[in-house]
Amino acid sequence: MSAQKIVHLPTPVEVEQAKVSSRTLSKYADVDRVQLSLRGSNGESDDLVLPGQTLQILLNVLSEMSKGNAISLIPHHQEVSTQEAANLLNVSRPFLVGLLEKGDIPFRKVGAHRRVLLTDVLAYKEETEQMRTQALDELAALSQEEGMGY
């Protein structure tokens, strides 16, 4: 696979196929490897072995496709644009640029454009989610102490 993002919106037929395939493969979700026999509509056939983690990724893809959701596969070393990074964080592009300029997320410039490593965006997202969870836990504990709980 190239270092380019792949996006696919499933068709209604693919949604149904994904539901069936997902149910079948889910029986093997906890194995460390799985052997598959493939037969293509072109008449080709092969046997192959997949690591368990690869099967889990495939199950995640099928699960999203079965819901009719668009799928994006992005290698972790991939650089993303500021708009793509903003979309991943569910913030506006100007807000993201502010985070970059404050040094909250590393970036590099390519000409006039900023590029951000996907791993850095995901690390920032995880860090902020952990801080949010911690703040909510502290707020819940405080309300319990103050007798504000139900």
C-alpha positions as CSV (number, residue, x, y, z in Angstrom):
1,M,0.0,0.0,0.0
2,S,1.3,3.4,-0.8
3,A,1.5,6.2,1.8
4,Q,-1.6,7.6,0.5
5,K,-5.0,7.6,2.3
6,I,-7.6,5.2,0.9
7,V,-11.2,6.2,1.4
8,H,-14.2,4.0,0.4
9,L,-17.9,4.6,0.9
10,P,-19.6,1.1,0.7
11,T,-22.4,0.4,-1.7
12,P,-25.7,-1.2,-0.4
13,V,-24.6,-4.6,-1.7
14,E,-21.2,-4.2,0.0
15,V,-23.0,-3.2,3.3
16,E,-24.9,-6.5,3.2
17,Q,-21.8,-8.5,2.3
18,A,-19.9,-6.9,5.1
19,K,-22.6,-7.9,7.6
20,V,-22.4,-11.5,6.6
21,S,-18.6,-11.6,6.4
22,S,-18.3,-9.8,9.8
23,R,-20.5,-12.3,11.5
24,T,-18.5,-15.2,10.0
25,L,-15.1,-13.8,10.8
26,S,-16.1,-12.7,14.4
27,K,-15.9,-16.3,15.4
28,Y,-12.1,-16.1,14.9
29,A,-11.6,-12.7,16.6
30,D,-9.5,-14.1,19.5
31,V,-7.1,-16.3,17.6
32,D,-3.5,-15.5,17.1
33,R,-3.6,-16.4,13.4
34,V,-6.2,-17.6,10.9
35,Q,-5.9,-19.5,7.6
36,L,-8.2,-18.3,4.8
37,S,-9.1,-19.9,1.5
38,L,-9.9,-17.3,-1.2
39,R,-11.8,-17.8,-4.4
40,G,-12.2,-14.7,-6.6
41,S,-14.9,-14.0,-9.2
42,N,-12.0,-14.2,-11.7
43,G,-11.5,-17.9,-11.0
44,E,-8.3,-17.5,-9.0
45,S,-8.0,-19.2,-5.6
46,D,-5.4,-19.2,-2.9
47,D,-4.8,-20.1,0.7
48,L,-3.2,-17.6,3.1
49,V,-2.5,-17.1,6.8
50,L,-3.2,-13.8,8.5
51,P,-2.0,-12.7,11.9
52,G,-4.8,-12.3,14.5
53,Q,-4.2,-8.5,14.6
54,T,-4.7,-8.2,10.9
55,L,-8.0,-10.2,11.2
56,Q,-9.1,-7.7,14.0
57,I,-8.4,-4.8,11.6
58,L,-10.4,-6.5,8.9
59,L,-13.3,-7.1,11.4
60,N,-13.2,-3.4,12.3
61,V,-13.4,-2.4,8.6
62,L,-16.3,-4.8,8.0
63,S,-18.1,-3.6,11.1
64,E,-18.0,0.0,9.9
65,M,-18.9,-1.0,6.3
66,S,-21.9,-3.0,7.6
67,K,-23.2,0.3,9.1
68,G,-22.7,2.0,5.8
69,N,-19.9,4.2,7.1
70,A,-17.1,5.4,4.9
71,I,-13.7,3.8,5.6
72,S,-10.3,5.4,5.6
73,L,-7.1,3.5,6.0
74,I,-4.1,5.8,6.8
75,P,-0.6,4.5,7.6
76,H,0.5,5.8,11.0
77,H,3.6,7.4,9.4
78,Q,1.4,9.4,7.1
79,E,1.4,13.1,7.2
80,V,-2.0,14.8,7.1
81,S,-3.2,18.3,6.2
82,T,-4.4,20.7,8.8
83,Q,-8.0,20.2,7.6
84,E,-7.6,16.4,7.9
85,A,-6.1,16.7,11.4
86,A,-8.9,19.1,12.4
87,N,-11.4,16.6,11.2
88,L,-9.8,13.8,13.2
89,L,-9.9,15.9,16.3
90,N,-13.4,17.2,15.6
91,V,-12.2,20.9,15.8
92,S,-12.1,23.7,13.3
93,R,-9.0,24.2,11.2
94,P,-8.2,27.6,12.7
95,F,-8.4,26.1,16.2
96,L,-6.0,23.3,15.1
97,V,-3.6,25.9,13.6
98,G,-3.6,27.6,17.0
99,L,-2.6,24.3,18.6
100,L,0.2,23.9,16.1
101,E,1.5,27.4,16.6
102,K,1.4,27.0,20.4
103,G,3.5,23.9,20.1
104,D,0.8,21.5,21.4
105,I,1.2,19.3,18.3
106,P,4.4,19.1,16.2
107,F,4.3,20.0,12.5
108,R,6.5,20.9,9.6
109,K,6.0,23.3,6.8
110,V,6.0,22.3,3.2
111,G,6.1,25.6,1.4
112,A,3.2,27.6,2.9
113,H,1.4,24.4,4.1
114,R,1.6,22.8,7.5
115,R,1.9,19.0,7.6
116,V,1.2,16.9,10.8
117,L,2.1,13.3,11.4
118,L,-1.0,11.2,12.0
119,T,0.7,9.6,15.0
120,D,1.1,13.1,16.6
121,V,-2.6,13.9,16.0
122,L,-3.7,10.6,17.5
123,A,-1.4,11.0,20.5
124,Y,-2.8,14.5,21.1
125,K,-6.3,13.1,20.8
126,E,-5.7,10.3,23.3
127,E,-4.0,12.8,25.7
128,T,-6.9,15.2,25.7
129,E,-9.4,12.3,26.1
130,Q,-7.5,11.1,29.1
131,M,-7.5,14.6,30.6
132,R,-11.2,15.0,29.9
133,T,-11.9,11.6,31.6
134,Q,-9.8,12.6,34.6
135,A,-11.5,15.9,35.0
136,L,-15.0,14.3,34.8
137,D,-13.9,11.7,37.4
138,E,-12.7,14.5,39.7
139,L,-15.9,16.4,39.2
140,A,-18.0,13.3,40.0
141,A,-15.9,12.7,43.2
142,L,-16.3,16.4,44.2
143,S,-20.1,16.2,43.7
144,Q,-20.2,13.0,45.8
145,E,-18.2,14.8,48.6
146,E,-20.5,17.8,48.5
147,G,-23.6,15.5,48.7
148,M,-24.7,16.6,45.2
149,G,-25.0,13.0,44.0
150,Y,-28.4,11.5,43.4
